[in-house]
């Protein structure tokens, strides 16, 4: 889960930080929800907005693809809105 409850403060290797402890929780609320999907979709299938933080299948780009969406979907729907404890 997120290290903190501050929204979107775990940017990952793209800015010299470690990987997020729970990658699909982009807004750091302890759940994988539609809010995370909205954030994820801003980087989907666009080489100009590629960011390793959203490369959930660790393919290395050059853009976020269906493979990354499959990983996100596992957390979002396949596992019943997984939750974790922030902090």
C-alpha positions in Angstrom: 0.0 0.0 0.0 1.0 3.6 -0.2 3.7 4.9 2.1 1.7 8.0 2.9 -1.9 9.1 2.4 -0.9 12.2 0.3 -2.4 11.8 -3.1 0.0 11.0 -6.0 3.2 11.6 -4.0 4.8 8.3 -5.0 6.0 8.9 -8.5 8.4 6.1 -8.9 11.6 5.5 -10.9 10.7 8.1 -13.5 11.7 10.8 -10.9 14.3 8.8 -9.0 12.0 7.3 -6.4 11.4 3.6 -5.6 8.5 1.8 -7.1 5.2 2.3 -5.2 4.5 -0.4 -2.7 1.1 -0.9 -4.3 1.4 0.3 -7.9 -2.3 0.3 -9.1 -3.4 2.6 -6.2 -2.4 5.9 -8.0 -4.3 8.2 -5.7 -3.0 6.6 -2.5 -6.4 6.0 -0.8 -5.8 2.3 0.0 -8.2 1.1 -2.7 -8.1 0.4 -6.4 -11.1 2.3 -7.7 -12.5 4.3 -10.7 -10.4 7.3 -9.4 -7.2 5.3 -10.1 -8.6 4.3 -13.5 -9.1 7.9 -14.4 -5.5 8.7 -13.5 -4.2 5.6 -15.4 -6.2 6.5 -18.5 -4.4 9.8 -18.8 -1.3 7.8 -19.7 -2.8 5.0 -21.8 -1.6 4.4 -25.4 0.3 7.7 -25.7 4.1 7.8 -26.0 4.1 11.5 -25.1 2.6 10.8 -21.6 4.6 7.5 -20.9 5.7 7.3 -17.3 7.2 4.2 -15.8 4.9 4.7 -12.8 2.0 3.5 -14.9 3.9 0.7 -16.7 2.3 -2.0 -14.5 3.6 -4.9 -16.6 7.1 -3.5 -16.6 7.5 -3.7 -20.4 9.6 -0.6 -20.6 7.3 1.4 -22.9 7.4 3.3 -25.2 3.7 3.7 -24.1 1.2 2.3 -21.6 -0.6 -0.6 -23.3 -3.3 -3.2 -23.0 -0.9 -5.4 -21.0 -0.8 -2.7 -18.3 -4.5 -2.4 -18.4 -4.8 -6.2 -17.8 -2.7 -5.9 -14.7 -4.8 -2.9 -13.5 -8.0 -4.8 -14.1 -6.9 -7.7 -11.9 -6.7 -5.3 -8.9 -9.8 -3.3 -9.9 -12.3 -6.0 -10.8 -10.8 -9.4 -10.5 -10.0 -9.2 -6.8 -13.0 -7.2 -5.6 -11.5 -3.8 -5.2 -8.5 -4.8 -3.1 -7.7 -2.7 -0.2 -4.7 -2.2 2.0 -3.6 -0.1 5.0 -1.9 3.2 4.0 1.3 4.1 5.9 
